[in-house]
Amino acid sequence: MDKELRSRQWFGKKGKDGFIYRAWMKNQGIPAHELQGKPVIGICNTWSELTPCNAHFRELAESVKHGIYEAGGFPVEFPVMSLGETLIKPTAMLYRNLVSMDVEESIRANPIDGVVLLCGCDKTTPALVMGACSVNIPTIVVSGGPMLTGKYRGHDISTSDVWRFSEAHRAGKMTDEELFTAEACMTRSRGHCAVMGTASTMACMVESLGLTLAENAAIPAADSRRKVLAHLSGSRIVEMVKEDLKPSDILTRQAFENAITVNAAIGGSTNFVIHLLAIAARIGVDLTMDDFNNVKNIPLLANLQPSGKYFMEDFYYAGGLPALMKELHGVLNNTAITVSGKPVAENYLKSECFNREMIAAFDKPFNAVAGIVVVKGNLSENGAVLKPSAASPALMKHTGKAVVFENIEDYKAKIDDPDLDVDENSVLVLKNVGPKGYPGMPEVGNMSIPKKLLEKGVTDMVRISDGRMSGTGFGTVVLHVSPEAAIGGTLAIVQDGDIINLDVSAGLLHVELSEAEIIERKKKLQPQENLSNRGYVWLYQTHVEQAHLGADMDFLKGGSGSSVLRDSH
């Protein structure tokens, strides 16, 4: 090892400073030799009983430790704030940037030579990666894995069925008791959502970026091979420290292009866009919304809900992400380096597909339409996103009258009102659920179908908002409209009855208003004040950037490196 270990700035010191650093570590029963020149590896753990998807991470961390010890390193586990999508109010996305700060400063401030990021539930993955990128020491990611497929009345189910059950319940086709029974049937093991929701999308994202060992994305949380991968990752991070292999060496422009290509083929979550943009800005790669439109030739290869039929457990048994990436060999940047220290192609060229019902061949895809489409126009000057593979083909080109909800409370009050002036051709418009307006940009964009239309058998409508939707959701839903309503974007001045045009193939989202009318309406807008005058929420609303920039805070872009500003003692 040519480069001196960063941890030696603590444990290698003589005199009073070295005494203090070493003595207080030794009160945990650590022998002196453990602090004498071994790479110190941090295990950044998002374990929390309030984050059910990550509740098995203490056990997973033990497997990582075994690998670190085996390779001659010394593990130190530390906690950071954990973001559980299912429980946190008002939305976990509000705190993604806060966790990234927690991670960045925890790594920089402590005697750590390399770090293993334990990620699971949706926002934990981008938050931890963003923070680690801003420090830029050797880093490897270990995902927690998806839960086992749910079983309900002889059918396979998972999180995407929440939306189906909800609509069935609202339509009177599912009883309270049946809904209650389905809860336990769906969440029958440890792990995150078992479909290609945001958590699984993020796990695929970090593997396709090269930040994990091969097969990380799909091994079920309950499968013993998840622990094996954690063990091997612990061993590998020690070697990465010796090689000084950092995120900046891995996260090149080519790596981001690979991630966008893979995300198209798996039918990944629309949330992928906002998180990848934020990560790119931290590591210094120039990525824009337009880059997500560069994969229109990539078909849907993974037959996974919500765009397809199967579940993440099936995906793993069929060969997992390596088998799918092998199908993409001709369109990937195959020389991009991964945490293995080798080109990404070596992660997948020896893999096999064991089920063509699950992973299609590139020339025989499940759906020629895939990816995430960015649409622009006078309603979304900086872009909005839509996932065609989870939408209705008949609505990909649509014109309809706007039915407007001014905020989430207005929506909840009106959506089931039998007097709501709406039909199946209407366009539902939800305002003020963007990064600043909500604040935090919640997953409410896939608005429920009005009850009176559900009763007529309507199952999809065009829906537009400046918010997000769960990766487990589906429908013809236009999201992340930028600029958002709260800062005076055109969305803010849309009124009931305005005609809206959506043309996905043309990349267009337009409201039929003259420029003069738009300007006149905007003059009447009242500026929105922050909901809080103190603390993190105030900081977030004051500094959060728009969705097309990744919704990071303006002062967090880039990084400060691994140097500590001041020494202590």
C-alpha positions as CSV (number, residue, x, y, z in Angstrom):
1,M,0.0,0.0,0.0
2,D,1.8,3.1,-1.3
3,K,-0.6,5.8,0.0
4,E,-0.7,6.3,3.8
5,L,-4.0,5.3,5.3
6,R,-6.3,8.2,6.1
7,S,-7.0,6.6,9.6
8,R,-3.3,7.0,10.5
9,Q,-4.0,10.7,10.9
10,W,-5.8,9.6,14.1
11,F,-4.4,6.3,15.2
12,G,-0.8,6.8,14.0
13,K,-0.3,10.0,16.0
14,K,2.1,10.1,19.0
15,G,1.7,11.9,22.3
16,K,-1.5,13.1,23.8
17,D,-3.6,13.1,20.5
18,G,-2.7,9.5,19.6
19,F,-3.2,8.5,23.2
20,I,-6.8,9.9,23.2
21,Y,-7.8,8.5,19.9
22,R,-6.5,5.0,20.7
23,A,-7.4,4.8,24.3
24,W,-11.1,5.5,23.8
25,M,-11.3,2.9,21.1
26,K,-9.7,0.4,23.3
27,N,-12.5,0.8,25.9
28,Q,-14.5,-1.5,23.5
29,G,-12.1,-4.3,24.1
30,I,-10.1,-3.7,20.9
31,P,-6.5,-5.1,21.0
32,A,-3.7,-2.6,20.2
33,H,-2.7,-4.4,17.0
34,E,-6.1,-3.7,15.4
35,L,-5.3,0.0,15.3
36,Q,-1.7,-0.4,14.0
37,G,-1.9,0.1,10.3
38,K,-4.9,-1.9,9.2
39,P,-7.4,-0.2,6.9
40,V,-10.3,1.0,9.0
41,I,-13.6,0.4,7.2
42,G,-16.8,2.2,8.1
43,I,-20.1,0.4,7.8
44,C,-22.7,3.1,7.3
45,N,-25.9,1.4,8.6
46,T,-29.4,2.6,7.9
47,W,-30.9,-0.1,10.3
48,S,-34.0,1.1,12.0
49,E,-37.2,-0.6,13.3
50,L,-39.0,2.4,11.9
51,T,-37.6,1.4,8.5
52,P,-39.1,-2.1,8.1
53,C,-37.3,-2.7,4.8
54,N,-33.9,-2.2,6.6
55,A,-34.8,-4.0,9.9
56,H,-32.4,-6.9,9.1
57,F,-29.3,-4.7,8.6
58,R,-27.7,-5.4,11.9
59,E,-27.4,-9.0,10.9
60,L,-26.3,-8.0,7.4
61,A,-23.6,-5.7,8.9
62,E,-22.2,-8.7,10.8
63,S,-21.6,-10.5,7.4
64,V,-19.8,-7.4,6.1
65,K,-17.6,-7.4,9.2
66,H,-16.6,-11.0,8.7
67,G,-15.4,-10.1,5.2
68,I,-13.5,-7.1,6.4
69,Y,-11.7,-9.1,9.1
70,E,-10.9,-11.8,6.6
71,A,-9.2,-9.3,4.2
72,G,-7.2,-7.8,7.0
73,G,-9.2,-4.7,7.7
74,F,-10.8,-3.4,10.9
75,P,-14.6,-2.7,10.7
76,V,-16.4,0.1,12.5
77,E,-20.1,0.3,12.3
78,F,-21.9,3.6,12.6
79,P,-25.5,4.7,12.3
80,V,-27.1,7.5,10.2
81,M,-30.7,8.7,9.9
82,S,-32.8,6.0,8.3
83,L,-35.6,6.8,5.8
84,G,-38.5,4.4,5.8
85,E,-40.9,5.2,3.0
86,T,-43.8,3.5,4.7
87,L,-43.9,5.5,7.9
88,I,-42.2,8.9,7.6
89,K,-44.4,11.9,7.3
90,P,-44.8,14.1,5.3
91,T,-42.5,12.2,2.9
92,A,-39.1,10.5,3.1
93,M,-37.9,12.6,0.1
94,L,-38.0,15.7,2.3
95,Y,-35.1,14.1,4.3
96,R,-33.0,12.6,1.5
97,N,-30.7,15.6,1.5
98,L,-30.5,15.7,5.3
99,V,-29.3,12.1,5.3
100,S,-26.8,12.8,2.6
101,M,-25.3,15.5,4.9
102,D,-25.3,13.1,7.8
103,V,-23.4,10.5,5.7
104,E,-20.9,13.0,4.3
105,E,-20.0,14.5,7.6
106,S,-19.9,11.2,9.4
107,I,-17.4,9.8,6.9
108,R,-15.3,12.9,6.7
109,A,-15.1,13.6,10.5
110,N,-14.0,10.0,11.4
111,P,-10.9,7.8,11.0
112,I,-12.3,5.9,8.0
113,D,-10.3,4.6,5.0
114,G,-13.1,3.1,3.1
115,V,-16.9,2.7,3.6
116,V,-19.6,0.1,3.0
117,L,-23.0,1.7,2.5
118,L,-25.9,-0.5,3.7
119,C,-28.9,0.7,1.6
120,G,-32.4,-0.6,1.3
121,C,-35.6,1.5,1.4
122,D,-36.0,4.0,-1.5
123,K,-34.2,7.1,-0.3
124,T,-31.5,5.4,1.7
125,T,-29.6,4.4,-1.4
126,P,-29.4,7.8,-3.2
127,A,-28.9,9.6,0.1
128,L,-25.9,7.4,1.1
129,V,-24.4,7.5,-2.3
130,M,-24.7,11.3,-2.6
131,G,-23.0,11.8,0.8
132,A,-20.2,9.3,0.0
133,C,-19.6,11.0,-3.4
134,S,-19.0,14.3,-1.7
135,V,-16.2,12.8,0.4
136,N,-14.8,10.5,-2.3
137,I,-13.0,7.8,-0.4
138,P,-13.2,4.1,-1.5
139,T,-16.9,3.1,-1.3
140,I,-18.9,0.0,-2.0
141,V,-22.7,-0.5,-1.7
142,V,-24.6,-3.5,-0.3
143,S,-28.3,-3.4,-0.8
144,G,-30.7,-5.1,1.6
145,G,-32.6,-7.1,-1.0
146,P,-36.3,-7.5,-1.9
147,M,-38.8,-9.4,0.2
148,L,-40.2,-12.7,-0.9
149,T,-43.2,-12.6,-3.2
150,G,-46.4,-12.3,-1.4
151,K,-49.1,-15.0,-1.6
152,Y,-52.8,-14.2,-1.3
153,R,-55.6,-16.5,-2.2
154,G,-53.5,-18.5,-4.6
155,H,-52.1,-15.5,-6.3
156,D,-48.7,-13.8,-6.2
157,I,-48.9,-10.2,-4.9
158,S,-46.6,-7.4,-3.9
159,T,-46.6,-3.6,-3.5
160,S,-48.1,-2.8,-6.9
161,D,-51.2,-4.6,-5.7
162,V,-51.7,-2.0,-3.0
163,W,-53.0,0.4,-5.7
164,R,-55.2,-2.3,-7.2
165,F,-56.6,-3.3,-3.8
166,S,-57.3,0.3,-2.9
167,E,-59.3,0.9,-6.1
168,A,-61.1,-2.4,-5.6
169,H,-61.9,-1.4,-2.0
170,R,-63.1,2.0,-3.1
171,A,-65.3,0.5,-5.7
172,G,-66.9,-1.9,-3.2
173,K,-65.3,-5.0,-4.7
174,M,-63.0,-5.8,-1.7
175,T,-64.1,-5.9,1.9
176,D,-62.3,-4.4,4.9
177,E,-61.6,-7.9,6.1
178,E,-60.1,-9.0,2.8
179,L,-57.9,-5.9,2.7
180,F,-56.7,-6.6,6.3
181,T,-55.9,-10.2,5.4
182,A,-53.9,-9.2,2.4
183,E,-51.5,-7.0,4.5
184,A,-49.7,-9.9,6.1
185,C,-49.9,-12.0,2.9
186,M,-48.0,-9.3,1.0
187,T,-45.2,-8.5,3.5
188,R,-44.2,-12.0,4.5
189,S,-40.4,-11.6,4.8
190,R,-37.7,-9.1,5.5
191,G,-36.7,-6.8,2.7
192,H,-37.9,-4.0,0.5
193,C,-40.7,-4.0,-2.1
194,A,-40.7,-7.1,-4.2
195,V,-41.5,-5.4,-7.5
196,M,-39.5,-3.0,-9.7
197,G,-40.4,-0.1,-7.4
198,T,-38.0,2.6,-6.4
199,A,-36.0,0.4,-3.9
200,S,-35.3,-2.3,-6.5
201,T,-34.6,0.4,-9.1
202,M,-32.1,1.9,-6.8
203,A,-30.5,-1.5,-6.2
204,C,-30.2,-2.0,-10.0
205,M,-29.0,1.6,-10.3
206,V,-26.0,1.1,-8.0
207,E,-25.1,-2.2,-9.7
208,S,-25.3,-0.8,-13.2
209,L,-23.2,2.2,-12.1
210,G,-20.5,-0.2,-10.9
211,L,-20.8,0.6,-7.2
212,T,-21.6,-3.0,-6.1
213,L,-20.5,-6.5,-6.7
214,A,-22.4,-8.4,-9.4
215,E,-25.8,-9.8,-8.5
216,N,-26.4,-7.2,-5.7
217,A,-29.6,-5.9,-7.2
218,A,-31.9,-8.9,-7.0
219,I,-30.9,-11.5,-4.3
220,P,-33.9,-11.7,-2.0
221,A,-33.3,-10.4,1.5
222,A,-34.2,-13.7,3.0
223,D,-31.8,-15.7,0.8
224,S,-28.6,-16.7,2.5
225,R,-26.7,-15.6,-0.6
226,R,-27.5,-12.0,0.4
227,K,-25.2,-12.5,3.4
228,V,-22.5,-14.1,1.2
229,L,-22.6,-11.0,-1.0
230,A,-22.3,-8.8,2.1
231,H,-19.3,-10.8,3.3
232,L,-17.6,-10.6,-0.1
233,S,-18.2,-6.8,-0.3
234,G,-16.6,-6.5,3.1
235,S,-13.5,-8.2,1.8
236,R,-13.5,-6.2,-1.5
237,I,-13.6,-2.8,0.2
238,V,-10.3,-3.6,2.0
239,E,-8.7,-4.2,-1.4
240,M,-10.3,-1.1,-2.8
241,V,-8.6,1.0,-0.1
242,K,-5.2,-0.6,-1.0
243,E,-5.9,0.2,-4.7
244,D,-7.3,3.7,-3.8
245,L,-10.3,3.0,-6.0
246,K,-12.7,5.8,-5.3
247,P,-16.2,6.8,-6.5
248,S,-14.8,9.4,-8.9
249,D,-12.9,6.6,-10.6
250,I,-16.1,4.6,-11.1
251,L,-18.8,7.2,-11.6
252,T,-17.8,8.4,-15.0
253,R,-20.1,9.8,-17.7
254,Q,-20.0,6.2,-19.2
255,A,-21.3,4.7,-16.0
256,F,-24.2,7.1,-15.8
257,E,-25.1,6.3,-19.4
258,N,-25.0,2.6,-18.6
259,A,-27.4,3.2,-15.6
260,I,-29.9,5.0,-17.9
261,T,-29.8,2.2,-20.4
262,V,-30.3,-0.5,-17.8
263,N,-33.1,1.5,-16.2
264,A,-34.9,1.6,-19.5
265,A,-34.6,-2.2,-20.0
266,I,-35.9,-3.1,-16.4
267,G,-38.8,-0.6,-16.5
268,G,-37.3,1.2,-13.5
269,S,-39.0,3.8,-11.4
270,T,-39.5,7.4,-12.5
271,N,-37.7,8.3,-9.2
272,F,-34.6,7.1,-10.8
273,V,-34.3,10.4,-12.7
274,I,-34.3,12.7,-9.8
275,H,-31.9,10.6,-7.8
276,L,-29.4,9.9,-10.6
277,L,-29.3,13.7,-11.4
278,A,-28.5,14.4,-7.8
279,I,-25.7,11.8,-7.6
280,A,-24.2,13.1,-10.9
281,A,-24.1,16.7,-9.5
282,R,-22.3,15.5,-6.4
283,I,-19.6,13.6,-8.3
284,G,-19.2,16.3,-11.0
285,V,-20.7,14.6,-14.1
286,D,-22.8,16.9,-16.3
287,L,-26.1,15.0,-16.6
288,T,-29.4,16.6,-17.7
289,M,-33.0,15.6,-18.2
290,D,-32.4,15.3,-22.0
291,D,-30.0,12.5,-21.4
292,F,-32.9,10.3,-20.3
293,N,-34.4,10.6,-23.8
294,N,-31.3,9.1,-25.4
295,V,-32.4,5.5,-24.9
296,K,-35.5,5.3,-27.0
297,N,-34.0,2.3,-28.8
298,I,-33.9,0.3,-25.6
299,P,-36.8,-2.1,-25.2
300,L,-38.3,-3.6,-22.0
301,L,-36.5,-6.8,-21.2
302,A,-37.6,-7.4,-17.6
303,N,-41.1,-8.8,-17.2
304,L,-41.5,-7.2,-13.8
305,Q,-44.4,-5.4,-12.1
306,P,-45.5,-2.7,-12.4
307,S,-44.6,-2.8,-16.1
308,G,-44.9,-6.6,-16.4
309,K,-46.0,-9.7,-14.6
310,Y,-43.4,-11.1,-12.3
311,F,-41.4,-10.2,-9.1
312,M,-37.9,-9.5,-8.0
313,E,-37.5,-13.0,-6.5
314,D,-38.3,-14.4,-10.0
315,F,-35.9,-12.0,-11.5
316,Y,-33.0,-13.3,-9.4
317,Y,-33.8,-17.0,-10.1
318,A,-33.9,-16.1,-13.8
319,G,-30.3,-14.8,-13.7
320,G,-30.8,-11.3,-12.2
321,L,-29.3,-8.1,-13.4
322,P,-26.1,-9.7,-14.9
323,A,-28.2,-11.8,-17.2
324,L,-30.2,-8.8,-18.3
325,M,-27.1,-6.6,-18.8
326,K,-25.6,-9.4,-21.0
327,E,-28.6,-8.8,-23.4
328,L,-27.5,-5.1,-23.4
329,H,-23.9,-5.9,-24.2
330,G,-24.0,-4.2,-27.6
331,V,-25.3,-0.9,-26.2
332,L,-23.4,-0.6,-22.9
333,N,-20.1,1.1,-22.3
334,N,-18.4,-2.2,-21.6
335,T,-15.1,-0.8,-20.4
336,A,-16.5,1.3,-17.5
337,I,-14.7,0.2,-14.3
338,T,-16.7,-1.1,-11.3
339,V,-15.8,-1.7,-7.7
340,S,-14.3,-5.0,-8.8
341,G,-11.5,-3.0,-10.4
342,K,-12.4,-4.6,-13.7
343,P,-14.6,-3.6,-16.6
344,V,-18.3,-3.9,-16.2
345,A,-18.5,-6.5,-18.9
346,E,-16.7,-9.0,-16.6
347,N,-19.6,-8.8,-14.2
348,Y,-22.1,-10.3,-16.7
349,L,-20.5,-12.0,-19.7
350,K,-20.5,-15.4,-18.0
351,S,-24.0,-15.1,-16.7
352,E,-27.0,-17.1,-18.0
353,C,-30.7,-16.5,-18.4
354,F,-32.7,-19.4,-17.0
355,N,-36.2,-18.0,-17.8
356,R,-37.1,-16.2,-21.0
357,E,-40.6,-15.5,-19.6
358,M,-38.7,-13.3,-17.1
359,I,-35.8,-11.8,-19.0
360,A,-36.3,-11.4,-22.7
361,A,-33.7,-11.4,-25.4
362,F,-32.8,-8.0,-26.8
363,D,-34.3,-8.8,-30.2
364,K,-37.5,-10.4,-28.7
365,P,-38.5,-7.9,-26.0
366,F,-41.7,-7.9,-23.9
367,N,-42.4,-4.4,-24.9
368,A,-40.7,-2.2,-27.6
369,V,-41.7,0.8,-25.4
370,A,-39.5,1.3,-22.4
371,G,-37.5,3.8,-20.4
372,I,-38.6,7.1,-19.0
373,V,-39.7,9.8,-21.4
374,V,-39.0,13.5,-20.7
375,V,-41.7,15.8,-22.1
376,K,-41.4,19.6,-22.4
377,G,-43.6,22.5,-23.4
378,N,-45.2,25.6,-21.9
379,L,-46.5,23.5,-19.0
380,S,-43.1,22.1,-18.2
381,E,-40.3,24.3,-19.6
382,N,-37.6,22.4,-17.8
383,G,-39.2,19.0,-18.3
384,A,-41.5,16.4,-16.8
385,V,-41.3,12.6,-16.7
386,L,-43.5,9.7,-17.7
387,K,-43.0,5.9,-17.8
388,P,-44.6,4.6,-21.0
389,S,-44.2,0.9,-20.1
390,A,-46.5,1.5,-17.1
391,A,-49.0,3.7,-19.0
392,S,-51.9,3.1,-21.3
393,P,-51.0,3.2,-25.0
394,A,-54.3,4.9,-25.9
395,L,-53.4,7.9,-23.7
396,M,-49.9,8.5,-25.1
397,K,-51.4,11.2,-27.3
398,H,-54.3,12.8,-25.5
399,T,-56.2,16.1,-25.3
400,G,-58.5,16.9,-22.5
401,K,-60.0,19.5,-20.2
402,A,-58.1,20.1,-16.9
403,V,-59.7,19.2,-13.6
404,V,-57.5,21.1,-11.1
405,F,-56.7,20.4,-7.5
406,E,-54.8,23.3,-5.9
407,N,-53.0,21.2,-3.3
408,I,-53.2,17.8,-1.7
409,E,-55.9,18.8,0.7
410,D,-58.1,20.1,-2.1
411,Y,-57.5,16.8,-4.0
412,K,-58.6,14.7,-1.0
413,A,-61.7,16.8,-0.4
414,K,-62.9,16.6,-4.1
415,I,-61.7,13.3,-5.7
416,D,-64.7,11.2,-4.5
417,D,-67.2,14.0,-4.7
418,P,-70.1,12.8,-7.0
419,D,-70.6,16.4,-8.2
420,L,-67.0,16.7,-9.5
421,D,-67.1,17.9,-13.1
422,V,-64.9,15.1,-14.6
423,D,-65.2,12.4,-17.2
424,E,-62.7,9.8,-18.6
425,N,-61.3,12.3,-21.1
426,S,-60.4,14.8,-18.4
427,V,-56.8,15.5,-17.3
428,L,-56.3,15.5,-13.5
429,V,-53.9,18.3,-12.4
430,L,-52.4,18.4,-9.0
431,K,-50.5,21.5,-7.9
432,N,-48.1,22.5,-5.1
433,V,-46.7,19.0,-4.4
434,G,-43.2,19.8,-5.7
435,P,-39.9,20.1,-3.8
436,K,-40.7,23.5,-2.3
437,G,-44.4,23.5,-2.4
438,Y,-45.3,20.5,-0.3
439,P,-42.4,20.5,0.9
440,G,-40.4,17.4,-0.1
441,M,-42.2,16.3,-3.3
442,P,-44.4,13.4,-2.1
443,E,-45.4,10.3,-4.0
444,V,-49.0,11.5,-4.7
445,G,-48.7,12.0,-8.5
446,N,-50.6,8.8,-9.3
447,M,-53.9,10.3,-8.2
448,S,-56.7,7.8,-7.7
449,I,-59.4,7.7,-10.4
450,P,-62.5,9.7,-9.3
451,K,-64.9,7.3,-7.6
452,K,-67.7,7.9,-10.0
453,L,-65.5,7.0,-12.9
454,L,-64.2,3.9,-11.1
455,E,-67.8,2.7,-10.8
456,K,-68.1,3.1,-14.6
457,G,-65.0,0.9,-15.2
458,V,-62.5,3.6,-15.9
459,T,-59.0,2.4,-14.9
460,D,-56.6,5.0,-16.2
461,M,-56.6,8.8,-17.0
462,V,-53.9,11.3,-17.8
463,R,-52.7,12.8,-14.5
464,I,-50.2,15.6,-14.2
465,S,-48.4,17.0,-11.1
466,D,-45.2,18.6,-9.9
467,G,-44.9,15.7,-7.4
468,R,-43.6,12.1,-7.7
469,M,-45.2,8.7,-7.6
470,S,-44.1,5.4,-6.0
471,G,-42.1,3.2,-8.3
472,T,-44.6,0.5,-7.5
473,G,-47.4,2.7,-9.1
474,F,-48.6,2.7,-12.6
475,G,-50.8,4.6,-15.0
476,T,-50.5,7.5,-17.5
477,V,-48.9,9.8,-15.0
478,V,-46.8,12.9,-15.8
479,L,-44.6,13.8,-12.9
480,H,-41.8,16.1,-11.7
481,V,-43.2,19.1,-13.7
482,S,-40.5,21.8,-13.6
483,P,-40.7,24.6,-12.7
484,E,-43.1,23.7,-10.0
485,A,-46.3,25.6,-9.1
486,A,-45.0,26.9,-5.8
487,I,-42.3,29.0,-7.5
488,G,-44.6,30.3,-10.2
489,G,-44.3,27.7,-12.9
490,T,-47.0,27.6,-15.6
491,L,-48.7,24.7,-13.7
492,A,-49.6,27.2,-11.0
493,I,-52.0,29.1,-13.4
494,V,-53.8,26.2,-14.9
495,Q,-57.6,26.4,-14.3
496,D,-60.5,24.0,-14.6
497,G,-61.5,23.6,-18.2
498,D,-58.1,24.6,-19.7
499,I,-57.2,22.3,-22.6
500,I,-54.1,20.3,-22.1
501,N,-52.2,18.4,-24.8
502,L,-49.9,15.4,-24.1
503,D,-48.0,13.9,-27.0
504,V,-45.4,11.5,-25.6
505,S,-43.9,10.5,-29.0
506,A,-43.3,14.2,-29.7
507,G,-42.1,14.9,-26.2
508,L,-44.8,17.6,-25.7
509,L,-46.8,18.8,-22.7
510,H,-48.8,21.9,-23.5
511,V,-51.6,23.9,-22.2
512,E,-53.7,25.7,-24.8
513,L,-53.1,29.3,-23.6
514,S,-51.6,32.2,-25.3
515,E,-48.3,33.6,-24.0
516,A,-50.1,36.8,-23.2
517,E,-52.7,34.9,-21.1
518,I,-50.0,33.0,-19.3
519,I,-48.2,36.2,-18.4
520,E,-51.4,37.9,-17.3
521,R,-52.4,35.0,-15.0
522,K,-48.9,34.8,-13.5
523,K,-49.1,38.5,-12.5
524,K,-51.9,37.5,-10.1
525,L,-50.0,34.7,-8.4
526,Q,-49.2,35.2,-4.7
527,P,-45.7,34.2,-3.7
528,Q,-45.7,31.1,-1.4
529,E,-44.1,31.5,1.9
530,N,-42.1,28.7,3.7
531,L,-44.2,26.5,5.8
532,S,-41.6,26.6,8.6
533,N,-39.5,29.5,9.9
534,R,-36.9,27.3,11.6
535,G,-34.8,24.1,11.4
536,Y,-34.3,21.7,8.6
537,V,-37.6,22.3,6.8
538,W,-36.9,26.0,6.5
539,L,-33.4,25.2,5.2
540,Y,-34.8,22.7,2.7
541,Q,-37.5,25.1,1.4
542,T,-35.0,27.9,1.1
543,H,-32.3,26.0,-0.7
544,V,-33.9,23.1,-2.6
545,E,-33.4,23.1,-6.3
546,Q,-36.0,22.0,-8.9
547,A,-36.7,18.5,-9.9
548,H,-34.9,18.8,-13.3
549,L,-31.7,19.5,-11.2
550,G,-32.2,16.5,-8.8
551,A,-33.9,18.4,-6.0
552,D,-30.7,18.6,-4.0
553,M,-29.8,21.7,-2.0
554,D,-27.9,24.3,-3.9
555,F,-25.1,24.4,-1.4
556,L,-24.5,20.6,-1.5
557,K,-23.5,20.2,-5.1
558,G,-20.0,18.8,-5.6
559,G,-18.0,17.8,-2.6
560,S,-15.6,18.9,0.0
561,G,-13.3,15.9,-0.2
562,S,-12.0,13.8,2.7
563,S,-9.8,16.4,4.5
564,V,-10.9,17.5,8.0
565,L,-11.0,21.3,8.3
566,R,-9.4,21.5,11.7
567,D,-7.5,19.0,13.8
568,S,-8.6,18.5,17.4
569,H,-7.1,18.1,20.9
